[in-house]
Structures are given as structure tokens and as C-alpha cells.
Amino acid sequence: MLCVEDIQTAIEHIYRIARQAIIISLDETTEEFIKNFALPVYDHSKITITNAIEDYFILGWTSPSTGVPIRTRMIYIQKKS
């Protein structure tokens, strides 16, 4: 989802078509990564998601090219019955 400009609408559509729940992971992108990527990239790691049941950061991965650790935001949203 790094290249999706309107992440809020994308999550709303994913939620709409989900059967029971969705799990989303959003990587926290660095300014250097955004600047050097060939396509427009967006950092959605700080968006507000009001109906999330769980919402936390983990150490997601380490960039093989820069050695910078990248945090990943894990979000769990359960549909209402």
C-alpha cells in the first residue's frame, strides 16, 4: 500500500468486502526511501483508524540496501455482526 495515495478509502473498501475481519500491515517509510523510490510513495503509518481492535508497531524488517530497521504497524479490524 506504499503507492496508494488515498489509504483511508482503500481501507474502507477492503473493510466493505471483508467477511469477518481484516489485518493490515503498514510499513513506516523513511524520508530517504520516499525520496529515492521510482514511484510516488506515501507513509501511511500514522493514519487514524477508529474501529481497530488491535493497533501496534513491531520491528517489521531491515532494509537490505540501507540497513535501516523499518517498523511495521499491525492493525486488526473486526466487522460488526
Phi and psi in degrees as a GROMACS rama.xvg file:
@    title "Ramachandran Plot"
@    xaxis  label "Phi"
@    yaxis  label "Psi"
@TYPE xy
-60.9165  -30.6343  LEU-2
-98.0369  4.17711  CYS-3
-88.1297  119.666  VAL-4
-73.0911  -47.6008  GLU-5
-99.7122  78.7192  ASP-6
-67.0363  -33.0139  ILE-7
-60.9716  -45.5366  GLN-8
-66.0689  -39.4811  THR-9
-60.8991  -44.7054  ALA-10
-65.6958  -38.6573  ILE-11
-60.2893  -41.2757  GLU-12
-68.8949  -40.764  HIS-13
-61.4356  -45.079  ILE-14
-61.0273  -42.3246  TYR-15
-60.7404  -39.2334  ARG-16
-93.6488  -7.22958  ILE-17
-69.599  149.445  ALA-18
-81.4874  -51.9251  ARG-19
-124.466  -43.1081  GLN-20
-158.847  164.069  ALA-21
-133.137  147.482  ILE-22
-120.571  125.993  ILE-23
-121.282  138.813  ILE-24
-120.675  129.956  SER-25
-123.29  119.57  LEU-26
-79.009  140  ASP-27
-82.13  111.315  GLU-28
-93.3478  144.341  THR-29
-85.8699  158.586  THR-30
-58.9886  -39.0833  GLU-31
-61.9328  -43.2649  GLU-32
-62.7385  -46.7662  PHE-33
-60.2388  -42.5507  ILE-34
-67.0201  -36.2093  LYS-35
-96.507  -2.42459  ASN-36
-78.249  145.075  PHE-37
-69.5236  -27.1632  ALA-38
-112.354  163.367  LEU-39
-61.2307  132.932  PRO-40
-126.628  144.276  VAL-41
-125.485  143.165  TYR-42
-97.4496  102.69  ASP-43
-97.4756  10.9802  HIS-44
-68.5488  -12.9291  SER-45
-112.381  12.1511  LYS-46
-67.9555  156.525  ILE-47
-93.0295  128.348  THR-48
-124.769  106.316  ILE-49
-76.313  -28.4682  THR-50
-100.065  20.1087  ASN-51
-74.96  135.887  ALA-52
-84.8969  -40.246  ILE-53
-129.027  141.464  GLU-54
-157.094  105.2  ASP-55
-152.441  162.377  TYR-56
-101.142  145.5  PHE-57
-131.257  163.426  ILE-58
-75.9908  106.637  LEU-59
-77.4032  -53.8331  GLY-60
-167.251  170.232  TRP-61
-116.59  129.958  THR-62
-61.5602  123.898  SER-63
-68.6814  -24.5258  PRO-64
-88.6058  -31.6183  SER-65
-112.167  -17.6614  THR-66
76.9345  7.34827  GLY-67
-82.1554  128.175  VAL-68
-71.1299  135.16  PRO-69
-111.815  124.25  ILE-70
-82.7336  146.937  ARG-71
-120.409  130.167  THR-72
-91.6561  122.057  ARG-73
-102.722  127.254  MET-74
-129.242  128.662  ILE-75
-116.992  123.064  TYR-76
-124.587  122.908  ILE-77
-104.023  136.326  GLN-78
-74.5639  147.209  LYS-79
-77.082  142.49  LYS-80
